[in-house]
Amino acid sequence: MTAFPQHTTILRWLVALLAIHAILLLPDRPEALGLHLLRLLPLELPLIVLGLVAFTGRTRDVLRILVVALLALMLIFKLASIGTRFGFDRPFNPLVDAAMIPVAFDTIAKGVGFLGAAAAVLAVLLIVGLVVVLLYWATGVIAHSVTAEARIFVSGAAFFVAMLSFIPALSGNLHWDSSVFMRDQAVGFVRNIEDSGRFRAALLEKPFADLPAEGRLAGLKDTDVLFIFVESYGRSSLDNPRFSDAVRTRLKAFTAEMAAKGFTAKSAWMDSPTYGGESYLAHSTVVSGLWVDNNQRYGQLLKSQHETLVGDFAKAGWRTVTVMPEITMPWPEVDFFGFDAVYSALNLDYKGQSFDYMTMSDQYALAELQRRELDPTSRKPVMALVGLISSHIPWAPLPKLVPWDAVGDGTVFTTARTPESANDVWRDPKTVDAFYAKSIDYSLETLASFVSTYAKDNTLVFIIGDHQPMSFISGEGASHEVPAHLIARNPALITALEQGTWTPGMEPTRDSPTWPMDSLRERILKAYTP
């Protein structure tokens, strides 16, 4: 036997090295993917070879298992981080993102059915299993195919390659990115544990204890207050030229319609705690007055006894309701928020055809709010939290606005819709852009019609974007800012809150102020409590 591996052994070595190299080379962000990666050498690779070749016996076996486990975990974390950066413009964190697994499954199931979603999960588990097998084989090739005579030479070569990183002329193509990535994952894990303690302390605070219990929100006496969130309605829809013409044209028409009906409208920007999805983080931030920017904080909030706007209005004499047409499963979170009535896809009694991912049209959800809660005459004033969904990805098919007396049980929307399916739209990026803009246009058109048709002198409407759309729509480097609008026929209702700093009309400008979403509860309580 020769000292060095020959023939098929060399080929097996190359395959083994390439398998490990590919995992180490994979970046953790979608924009970093590209052919330029092929000229880079991750320096973890020669160190892995050094460790597997230099050690023998039980030490090598333990090291091999550790390398396989770390590489498999690294691959999972990198792929997850590509997904979270693409969708939510943030790195993956296992401590806070574990709660997204059932949400992701539900999202897939709505598109391809439960069996399709289950098949997708099984496929992912199978792929992970195959990767582990491949890595175990690859590390075995490296560990066991070098003779004792060649160990010193191979170990020295691996050490030499690793030391090349200290040569400035070569360091540009050599990197420790995978080690840095795993270090950042560990640091993020620790920071989230620390953040858990800080947020737990914030949940125990009572920031408005100095406000009188009697007379709280008296400035809104007998006023229906509607908080309406528009899905994926971010600042990019007004600023990005791919969408801004259509959306700003609609906002100009909205402004004119409000003025013609005697309403005052003001606009500004708000900073959302989330981006690309997870709308419930924005909803809970607004009502709690706390910055709920991840699932860990959201879970802590739900387990606490922290007071919210829902409770503020309920204690002051309002009937509190929520309309969430995208909720298709039991919603235990409602026990924390304490709404008097919850309307979801389970009890809104929509009889029309769904809109792919979206269960029903925005118009139907608003019509049911009006019919069930706002039309009755002998009632308390209503505080409503509404999450509209027609502008949710995939933005096709889209509903069409119909006369309000034609909404009925929703069957009209089986035909009152655009003919294009999601598959039709997603064949061309330009068409995706156009339908995103159309979806925002539809939601705003529907809201303008709803307010002008049903709002009364004692109605105050907040229209707020929940978050920016995903980065491939909003653009790289987009902020977390979303439009926010106040509408009322009684100008005193707006004057008390806007303090002369919001922009008149439905179009916020570059100079319009930006408020963090968690400031809204405080602003409302202080503005309307004498």
N, C-alpha and C positions, 0 to 999 in steps of 0.2 A: 504493500500500500504506500502511495506517495504521501508526502507531508501535506500537500495542499489539495483541496477538493477539485475534482475534475469532471468534465462532461456534464451529465445530467445534474450533478450536485451544484455546479455553477449556475445552471438555469434555475434550479430551485432557490438558490440564494438570491438571484436577481428578482424573482417573483416575490419572495419573502420581504426583501428590502423595499420593493415598490409598494407592497401592501401597507407596510408601516409608514413609509414615506408619504403615501397619499393621505393618510389620516392626520399626520403631523402637518402636512402642507395645507390642509383645508382651512380657510379663514373662518372667522366667526361672524362675518357680515356680508350681505349679498353683494354690495358694490365692490368688494375686494376679489370676487371670483373672476378669473380670466386666465388666458394662456401665459401671462407674465409670471405666474406662479411656478412654471416649469423651470425657470432659471434659478430658483431659490433652493437653498439647502437648509432644512431644519436641523439645528445642531443637536437636538435630542436624539436623532437617529444614530450618529456614531457613538453616543454615550450608551444607548440601549445595546448596540452591538458589543461595546466594550464590556458592559456588565454581564451579558449573557455568555461571552467567550472567556472572560477572565476568571469567572467563578465556576466552581464545580460542585457536584453533590447536592445536598439538601438546600444549601444556600442558593444555588442556581435555580433549583426548582421553585423555591419561594419567590425569588426575584422574577422568574418567568410568569408566574401567576399574577404577581403585582403589576408587571408591565402590561399584561393582557387586560386586566381589570381597569387600569388607568387609561389605556388607549381606547377601550370600549366606552368608558365613561366620558372621555374627552370627545369622542365622536358624537355621542348623544347630546352632550352639552353644546357642541359647536353647531350641530344641525338645529337644535332648539333655539340657539341664539340667532342664527340666520333667520328663523321664523319670527322671533319676537322683534328683531330689528326691522324686518321687512313689514311686519304688521303694526307694531306699536312703537317703533323708533326707540327701543331700549334693549339692553342686553338681557339675556335669560338669567334668572335667578331661581334655583330649585326650591328655595325656601318659600318664595312668594308665588311662584308660578304653578305649583302642584295643583292648586285649585282650578287651573285652566283646563285640566285634562277632561273632566266631565263636560265642561262648556264646549271644548273642541269636538268632543264626540257628538254632542247634541247638534252642533252646527253642521257637521258632516252628515248626520242622520237626516237633517231637514232637506239636504240636497240629494242624497242618494238612497235614503231609507235606512232603517235600523240594520237590516242584514248587510247592506253595502258598507255601513260604518263599522259593523263588527268585522267584516272581511278586511277592511282597511287596517284595523287594529291588529288582527292576526297577521297580516302581511308585514306590518312594522315589526312585530315581535319575532317573526320568522327571519326577517332581514338582520335584526340585531343578533339573533342566535347564530346565523351564518357568519356574521362578522366576527363574533367571538371565536367560532371554530377556525376561521381563516387566520386570526391573530395567534391562536394557540399553535396552529400548524407552523406559521411563519416564525414565531419565536423558537419553536422546536427545531426548525431547520438551522437557525443561526446557532442555537445552543449546542446541538449534537453533531453537526456535520464538520466540525473543525477538529483535526487530530491534535493530540497533545503537543506534537512538534510545531504545529502552526499557531498555537494559541498566542505565544509571545508576539509573533509577527502581526497577526490580525489585531490583537489588543493595541499594539503600538501604532498601527495604521489608523485605527479608530480614534485613539487619543490625539494623534497628529492632526487629523481632520477637525476635531473639536477645537484644537488650539488655533486653527486658522482664523477664528473669529477675532483674534487679537491683532490681526494684520489689517490696518485701515484700508488698504487697497482692495481687500477681498471681503471685508465685513458687510458691504452693501448687499451681497447675495446670500449671506449667512444670517440666520436669525434664531431667536429663542421664543418665537411668538406663541408656540403651544404652551410653553412653561409659563409665560406671562399670562396667557388666557386662564390657565388653571389657577394661577396665583390670584388673579382678579376674581375668579369664581369663589375662592376661599375667603378672600377679603370681603366680597359682597355678602357672603353668608354670615360672616361675623358682624358686619355693619347692620344687617337686617335684624339680627338678634338684639343688638344695641338699640336699634330704632324701635323695636317692640317695647322696650322699657320706657323710652321717651314718650311713645304714643299712649302707653298705658297710663302714664302720669297725666297727659293731656285729657284723657277721657274722664278723669276724676275731677277736673277743674269745672267750676261753675262761673263762667265769665260774665253772665248777665244777672247775677244775684242782686245787683244794686238796682235793677229796673223794677219798678213796683209791680207786684202781681196783679193788683187791681188797676185796670186801665191799660194793661199791656195790649198793644196793637189797636188801641182805641181809635187811632187815626184811620183805620180801615173798617170801621164799624159798618156792618151790613154790606160789605163789599165782597163779591166773588173774586178770589185771587187764583189765577191759573198760571202754573209754571209748566211751560210746554217746551220740551227738548226736541230739537230736530236732529235726527241721526246724520252723522258725518258732515255737519254744516260747519266747516272750519274757515278760517281766514283766507285760506288759499282759494276758496270758491269765489271770493271777491277780488283777490289780488293777482291770481295766476291768470295770464291772458288766455289760457286754454279754456277757462270757464267764465271769466269775469264778465264778458259782454252779456251773456244770457242771464246770469244771476243779478247783475246790477240793473239790467233792463227790468227784471221782475221787481226788484226792490224799489225802483222809481215808480212803477205802477202801483205797488203796495202803498207807498207814501201818498200818492195822489188819491188813492181810494180811501185811505184813512182821513185825509183832509176833507174830502168831499162828504164823508159821513160824520164829520164833526169830532174826530178822534185826534188826540195829540200823540205823536210817536217820537221817541228818542232812542238813540243807539250808542253803543260803545263796544269795547272788546272785553272778553274775559279770558283769563288763563285757565285752561282745563288741566286737571291732574293726570289725564290720560290722553292717548294719541292712537288713532287708527282702530280703536275698539274698546271693549270693557266699559260701556256706557254707564254701568251701575256705579263706577267709581266717581263719575261726574255727578250723578244724581245724589249719591250719599254725601259728597263734599258740599253740595249746595245746602242740603237740609240739615247737615250736622254742624256746619261751620268749622269743620276740621279738614285738613288736607289729606284726603284718602286717595293716595296715588298708587297703591298696590293691593294685592289680594290679602296680604298679611294684615294690613291696617283695616281692610274691609271686614275680615273675620273678627278682629278684635272689637271693632265698632259694634258688630251685631251681637257680640256676647256681653256688651256693656249695658249700663243704664244711662248712657249719655243722652241728654235732652236734644231734641231736634226741632226744626221748624214745624214739623207735623204736630208734635206735642204742643208747641207754642200756640199754634192756631186752635188746636182742639181745646186747650184750657181756656182760651179766650172766647169760646163759643162757636167756632166754626165746625161744620161737618167736613171731615177730611177724607178724600178719595184718591185713588191712583188708577190710571188707565195705562196698562202695559200690554199691548196687543202681541208682543213677541214672546211673552212668557207662555210656554206650552206645557210646563210641568208644575207640580206643586211648588209653591214659593215660600219656604219657611222663613225667609228674611222679613216677611210682612209682620211677623210677630214682634220684631224689634221696632219697626216703624210705627205700628199701631194705627193704621188707617181704619176709618169706619167702614169703608167699602173698597174692595179690590176687584178691578175688572181686567181680566187677562183673556188670552185666546180660549181659555177653558170655559168662560161664562159670558163672553161678548156675543155669542150666538150668531156668528158670521156664517152665512150660507153660500156665499159666492166661492169661486175658485181662488185658491191662494196665488200669490205672486212669487213662485219659486221659493226662495228663502222666506220672503215676507208673508205673514199669515193673512193679512188683510190690508186694505187701503187706509191711509191717514184719514181720509174723509169719513169712512165708516166709523173709525174709532172716535173721532170728534163728534159725529152725529149721535153715537150712543152716549157719550158724556152729556151732551145736551139733552137728549131724551130722558135719560134716567136720573140725572142729578140737577140740571139747570132749568129745565122746563117747569117742574112742579113749583107752585106758587107758595104754598104753606110749608116753608122749610127754613132751616138755618142758612146763613151764608156758607158757600162752599170754597174750600181750599183744595185744589186738584193738582196732582203731579202727573204729567202726561209724557210718555215716551213715544214719539212718532217714529215710524220705521220704514216708510216708503223709499227713503233715500239710503237704505242699507245696501251694501254690496250684495248681489251682483248688478243692481240697478236695471234689471230687466226681468220680466216685462214690467212696465209701469202702468199704474192706474190713470184714468182720465177723470177730470172733475165733471160731476154731473149735478143737475139741480138737487138741492138738499131734500126736497120732497120726493125725489126719486131714489134716494139711498135705500130705504126699506131694510130688508134683511141682508142686503149685500149681494144678492144674486145679479144685480145690474152690473157688477164689476167682473162678472165672468166674460162679458163682452166689452165693457168700457175699459179698455186697456190697449197698450201698444202691441202690435202684432209680433214684435221681435222677441225671441227667447234669449235667455242668458247665453246659450251656445252661439246664437247668431251674433250677439254683441261682442263677445270676447274673442272673436276671430281677428279683430283689428284694434290695436291700441287707440287709434283715433276715434273709433266708434265707442269704446269704453269711456273715453273722456267726454264725448258728447252726451252719453246717457247718464253719466254722473251729474253733469250740469242740468240735464233734463229732470233728474230726480229731485234735485234741490229746487229747481223751478216749480215742479209740481207741488212739493210740500209748502213752499211759500205762497203759491197761488191758492192752495187750499186754506191756508191760515188766513190770508187776506179775506177770502170769501166767508170763512167762519166768523171772524171778528165783525166784519161789516154786516153780516146777517143776524148774528145772535147777541153780540156784546151789548150791554146796557150802560146806563150812566154809572151804575155801581159795579163795574167790572174793571179789574186791573189784570193785564196780561203780560207775563214775562215770556219772551221767546228767546231761547238760548241754544246755541249749538252745543252738542255734547262733547265733540272732539273733532280734530282734523281727520280727513280720510287717510287711508294708508299712504305710505311715503311715495309709492309709485304714481299716486294721483296728486298728492299735495306738493311733491317735489322735495329733493334732498335739502336738508337744513331748514325745513319749514318750522315755524314756531308752534307752540301749543295754544295759540290764541284762537278764539271762536267769536263770532258775532253775538251780541246780546241786544235785545230790543225791549222797550217798555211802551205799552199802549194803553191808553185810557181816554174816555170821553171827558171825564172830570180832570182838568189839568192840575188841580191841587194834589191829586194822587201821585202824579209824576214829579211835581215840583218838590214835594217833601223828600223824595229819594234821590233825584238826579243832581240836586245841589248846584245846578247851573253849569255842570261840567260835561254832560252828555251831548252828543251831536243831534240836532233836530233832524227828524225824518228817519227812514229805515236804512240809510246807508252810513255806517261808520266810516270815518276818514282816517288817513294816516295819523292825524293829530288827535283823534279820539282817545280818551283815556283807556287804560287796561286795568281791570280789577281782577284779582284772584278770585276764583269761584268760592273759596271758603270764607270770603268776606261778606257774601250776600246776606247770610242770616243776621249778622251783626248790623249791617246797614238797614235791613228791614225793621228789626226790633227797635233800633234807636230812632229811625225816621218816623215810625208810626206809633211810638209810645210817648205820650205827653210827659 
